[in-house]
Amino acid sequence: MSRTARRITATVLASGALLAAAALPAAADGHGRGHDRGHDRVQPAPRSSIVLGQIQYDSPGRDNRSNRSLNDEWVTVTNTSRQAVNLRGWTLTDESRRTYRFDLRLAGRSSVRVHTGVGRDSRTDVFQDRENYVWDNSDTATLRDARGRKIDQKAWGHRGGRDDHRGHDRDDHRGHGRGHDDNRGHGHDDNRGHDRDHRR
């Protein structure tokens, strides 16, 4: 091999080595940034198929605390998927932490109404077995899964803000003039100490 040929070969090999060396840090650095970004990025929680539906927070007629009047106050929970979902251990609470605990399997494309009063649970209606009203004219319903993660929430009647959901078209400022009772019966937690005269 001539001296000129050896020089060309050496130059080509050296250039290739330099290019490879320059490319390696860039590739490693790029991979590192992507890896770090993957760790820093907060993955959004999957959207639940279980949602709060219509809410009747002010039972029609006089608030005489009859069982019929209590059961005319209700919250709808809907399964928007085709698959049944086990709601055992899920909770529904108001702002004063009155809590109802579910123990049912909700079929796909179906709803269940959570009534305040006493009754016999079925696939479409369940009962908190309370002797007093739960939902204020200004309140928030919060649905959590068995791990305590917030699944859905709806608020209404708060001053200075719009209603996220209304159970009906009545004047929002109509007061019940009633307070909460202690939690009674099955299906809910005992949250004594949170009683308040909450109708304004």
Salt bridges, closest charged atoms under 4 A:
ASP29 OD2 - ARG33 NH1 2.17
ASP58 OD2 - ARG170 NH1 3.98
ASP58 OD1 - HIS176 NE2 2.58
ASP63 OD2 - HIS176 ND1 2.18
ASP63 OD1 - ARG178 NH1 3.02
GLU73 OE2 - ARG178 NH2 3.04
GLU73 OE2 - ARG199 NH2 3.89
ASP94 OD2 - HIS180 NE2 3.27
GLU95 OE2 - HIS158 NE2 2.55
ASP103 OD1 - ARG88 NE 3.53
ASP125 OD1 - HIS115 NE2 2.65
ASP129 OD2 - HIS186 NE2 2.64
GLU131 OE1 - ARG184 NE 3.44
ASP136 OD1 - HIS180 NE2 3.93
ASP136 OD2 - ARG196 NH2 2.92
ASP136 OD1 - HIS198 NE2 2.33
ASP136 OD1 - ARG199 NH2 3.89
ASP145 OD2 - ARG149 NE 2.74
ASP163 OD2 - ARG166 NH2 2.54
ASP164 OD1 - ARG162 NH1 3.71
ASP181 OD2 - ARG184 NE 3.66
ASP182 OD2 - ARG192 NE 3.49
ASP189 OD2 - ARG101 NH2 2.70
ASP190 OD2 - ARG192 NH1 1.61
ASP195 OD1 - ARG98 NH2 1.93
